[in-house]
Amino acid sequence: MKKFLYFFLFLAIPLVAHADAGLRVVTSKFDFQTTQARLEHAVKDKGLTVFAVIDHAAGAHKAGLAMQPTVVTLFGNPKAGTPFMVAAPEAAIDFPLRILVWQGAKDKTFIAYRPVAEIARRFHIRDKDALAARIDRLQQALAQAAAE
């Protein structure tokens, strides 16, 4: 029985990790390095600030572990994000915005981001719908610029 339970948990964990309906995922037609470079260029091209680039695979390598290329880029503009954090200080956990680029199976590259409308919903921010929609269109455009 114990083995069955462990087996079930082993199978269920990846399903839970991919069950986040709030995350938008785009498949890139480019390799990982090209996609990441295109993303950073698109962010800067839109006049946004790149606050940090976190290379998880490099961190794993330093710890003696192997990991597929995986980078999170934190970016934004305080004029856009601050109203959400003023409305709900806990929302600051999701700002600055971030886009994840990773290399998946068969060397496919993926881009993921969390729409601001989802962040606003999670923190019960109701009066910023128009701003959230504008930022979400921007995030979608950034992902597409990196992917296509």
C-alpha atoms as one frame of an Amber mdcrd trajectory, in Angstrom:
protein
   0.000   0.000   0.000   2.824   2.380   0.895   4.514   1.781  -2.472   1.226
   2.521  -4.244   0.842   5.787  -2.340   4.393   6.883  -3.197   3.826   5.949
  -6.826   0.589   7.986  -6.901   2.283  10.999  -5.319   5.158  10.692  -7.786
   2.667  10.854 -10.662   0.515  13.592  -9.134   3.270  16.123  -8.432   3.918
  16.975 -12.114   0.175  17.293 -12.696  -0.165  19.801  -9.879   2.800  21.769
 -11.166   1.121  22.153 -14.576  -2.382  22.773 -13.210  -1.865  26.525 -12.823
  -4.519  27.867 -15.175  -3.318  31.421 -14.524   0.013  30.901 -16.261   0.288
  31.663 -19.996   2.736  29.499 -21.937   3.997  30.173 -25.466   6.157  27.834
 -27.561   9.095  29.546 -29.238  10.211  28.746 -32.751  13.764  29.586 -31.687
  16.323  27.817 -29.525  16.698  28.754 -25.868  19.543  31.281 -26.233  17.919
  33.092 -29.157  14.568  33.225 -27.356  16.112  34.654 -24.189  18.099  37.244
 -26.151  14.988  38.241 -28.125  13.019  38.587 -24.891  15.598  40.859 -23.252
  15.808  42.948 -26.421  11.998  43.267 -26.609  11.773  44.313 -22.939  14.393
  47.038 -23.426  12.843  48.051 -26.755   9.565  48.788 -24.941  11.408  51.111
 -22.563  11.041  48.783 -19.592  13.679  48.135 -16.963  15.301  44.716 -16.630
  15.737  44.430 -12.870  17.324  40.982 -12.810  18.018  37.909 -14.895  18.041
  34.741 -12.822  19.766  31.788 -14.459  18.484  28.773 -12.539  20.541  26.312
 -14.600  23.748  28.189 -13.757  22.816  28.067 -10.076  22.136  24.359 -10.308
  25.482  23.834 -12.058  27.311  25.667  -9.262  25.647  23.302  -6.790  26.819
  20.293  -8.798  23.388  19.607 -10.267  22.187  19.376 -13.840  19.208  21.356
 -15.078  17.888  22.305 -18.488  18.386  25.980 -19.460  15.906  27.964 -17.350
  15.975  31.741 -16.923  13.590  34.153 -15.218  13.745  37.789 -16.323  12.336
  40.349 -13.875  11.252  43.544 -15.574   8.791  46.363 -15.357   7.936  49.987
 -14.888   7.046  51.326 -11.431   4.267  53.459 -12.922   2.450  50.315 -13.987
   3.117  48.000 -11.034   2.853  50.396  -8.108  -0.950  50.905  -8.296  -1.437
  47.162  -7.753   0.919  47.091  -4.784  -0.751  50.148  -3.248  -4.145  48.456
  -3.606  -2.858  45.213  -2.052   0.674  45.269  -0.568   0.821  41.457  -0.729
   0.733  41.726  -4.529   4.338  42.946  -4.319   5.311  39.262  -4.236   4.501
  39.212  -7.981   6.185  42.505  -8.904   8.320  43.313 -10.733   6.811  41.191
 -13.456   8.674  38.154 -14.658   8.878  36.003 -17.730  10.281  32.497 -17.622
  12.122  30.984 -20.582  13.096  27.319 -20.444  14.215  24.504 -22.656  11.884
  21.561 -22.467  11.782  18.107 -23.977  13.165  17.615 -27.491  14.948  20.978
 -27.205  11.687  22.917 -27.496  11.795  26.331 -25.862   8.896  27.747 -23.886
   8.003  31.163 -22.500   5.661  31.626 -19.546   4.231  34.608 -17.718   1.470
  35.315 -15.224  -1.120  37.837 -16.444  -1.555  40.847 -14.186  -5.317  40.286
 -14.373  -4.687  36.961 -12.603  -2.541  38.683  -9.963  -5.279  41.274  -9.420
  -7.896  38.525  -9.105  -5.804  36.605  -6.599  -5.368  39.681  -4.390  -8.944
  40.941  -4.862  -7.901  44.131  -6.654 -11.033  45.192  -8.498 -10.494  48.728
  -9.744  -7.444  48.207 -11.990  -8.971  46.134 -14.815  -8.053  48.522 -17.643
  -4.455  48.863 -16.438  -4.155  45.091 -15.969  -5.466  44.516 -19.501  -2.879
  46.948 -20.960  -0.043  45.278 -19.079  -1.279  41.836 -20.111  -1.280  42.885
 -23.777   2.276  44.119 -23.280   3.368  40.805 -21.711   1.741  38.899 -24.553
   3.535  41.104 -27.087   6.857  40.521 -25.323   6.344  36.748 -25.349   5.382
  36.810 -29.010   8.367  39.008 -29.916  10.654  36.474 -28.241   8.901  33.440
 -29.724   8.150  34.373 -33.332
